[in-house]
Amino acid sequence: MTGITQLDPAALHDAPLLQEGEAMSRTSELARFADGLTAGVWSADAFVEHLPSYPVDEVCVLIEGSVTLRTPDGAAATFGPGEAFAIARCTECTWEQTGPVRKFYVIRECED
């Protein structure tokens, strides 16, 4: 179907395992649109990473696992399967997952 893309979590099956920051992850980019907008599926095993400046605007919908996001002011939020969250570009946060996570993502990469 022209203009419509299914975001299928099974698309990760053939994606290579790559080092991404502190995580060993798999990413399957399934759609690319104008203005740096992409969508796909991502997975990684347990890891913790402090991000002094989140590199993109991102919306996530968790398929499996849980993620805790912590900000420097001490606030923390934990998200699980079926829950969605958004992280604004340049946000300082710590991403923590104690087990495997799989998510749908939509990312907007901005040119500086």
GUTOR-662787 format. One record per atom (N, C-alpha, C): x, y, z. Coordinates in steps of 0.05 Angstrom, whole numbers, plus 5000, padded with zeros to 4 digits. Example, Ala and Ser with C-alpha at 12.3 -4.5 7.8 and 13.67 -1.06 7.14 Angstrom:
BEGIN
526448865156
524649105156
526449345156
525749555142
527349795143
525850015157
This chain:
BEGIN
501749765000
500050005000
501850255000
501550414981
503150654979
502350845002
504350935017
503951135038
503151015065
502850755067
502050615092
504150405097
505250405122
507250205129
506450065155
506449805155
505949645179
508449645196
508149705222
510349695241
510149425254
511649235244
511448955252
513848885271
513248815296
515448755315
517148515306
516048345289
517648115278
519848205259
519848455251
521848565233
524648565245
524748535272
527348535285
528848265281
527448065272
528547795270
531247795255
531347935233
533747935216
535648175222
534948345240
536648585246
539148505261
541448615253
543948535267
544048655296
545448515313
545848615340
548148805340
547749055348
549749275347
550149405374
552549505378
553049675402
551949945397
550150045415
548950305413
549250435440
551250605444
551750715471
552450475490
551050455512
551450235531
549949985523
548149995504
546449775498
547349615474
546949355475
547149175452
544249165442
543749275418
541049305409
540649215380
538049185373
537249125346
535249345338
535549455314
533749655304
532849585276
530249605271
529249575245
527649825238
528949995222
527550235212
525650155190
523050205194
521050105176
519850325158
520150575167
518950795151
520751045154
521051185132
522651445132
520951645118
520551875131
518952085119
520652345117
519452555106
520852805103
521552925130
523453115131
524153265155
525353095177
526652875170
528052715190
526352535208
523952475199
522052315215
522352025207
522851845226
523051555221
521451405241
520651155234
519150985252
520150695249
520050545270
520950275269
520650125295
522149915298
522149745321
525049725332
525349725358
527949715371
527849515395
530049375400
530149205423
532949205435
533149155461
535749135474
535348975500
537548845509
537548715535
538148925556
538248845581
538549025604
541049205600
540649465608
542849655608
541849905622
543750065631
543250335642
545150525627
543950755619
545650955606
544751235613
546651395621
546051685627
546451835600
544451985593
544552145568
544452435576
546752575574
546852855581
545153035564
544652945539
542953095521
541752895501
539152825505
537852625487
538052725458
539052565440
539752665413
537552725394
535052625400
532852655381
530252705397
528152785383
525452775394
524452495389
523352355409
522552085405
519952025420
518151875407
515851755419
516151455419
515751335442
516051045445
513450915455
512850675445
510750515455
512050245461
512050165487
513349915495
511649675487
512949485475
511649225468
512149025490
514649025501
515248845523
517448965540
517548885566
519548985584
518649245597
520449365613
519849615625
522349795625
521850055625
523950255624
523350465646
525450535660
525250745680
526950975670
525751215668
527151455660
527451635685
529851735689
530351905712
531552165702
530652385713
531752655706
533352765729
535152955724
536953055745
535553175770
532953255767
531553355791
530553135809
531252885803
530452655820
527852525812
526452635793
523952515784
524452265768
522752065771
523051815756
520251715747
520151595724
517651485714
518351215702
516651015707
517050745697
514750675678
515450565655
513550505634
513750205628
511450075622
511349795616
509849745590
509449485583
508149415558
505449555554
505149665529
502749805522
502750095529
504750185545
504850465553
506650615533
506050875531
507551055512
508751285528
510951385517
512151625529
513751765507
514352025512
515852185493
518152315508
520452335494
522752465505
523552685485
523752935495
524453155478
527453165474
528253245451
531153275444
532353465465
534853405472
536453555491
535753505520
533853325526
533153255553
535453095566
536253175590
538153015605
536652805621
537352555617
535952345632
537752095633
536951905651
538151645652
536051445644
536751275625
535051055615
535950805629
534050665643
534750425656
532650205650
533749975641
531949745637
533449505649
531949355666
533149135680
532948875666
531648875643
531348635627
530948715598
530248515581
529848575553
527448775549
527748945529
525649135522
525349135492
522849155483
522249185454
520249415452
520749595433
518949825430
518549895401
516250025396
515850175371
516950455377
518150585357
519050855360
518351025336
518051285342
517951485321
519951695329
521851755312
523951945318
524052165298
524452405308
524952635291
527852735296
529452705276
532252805278
532353085267
533453275282
533553555274
536353625265
536453785245
539053885236
539754125254
542254135263
543154355281
543654605265
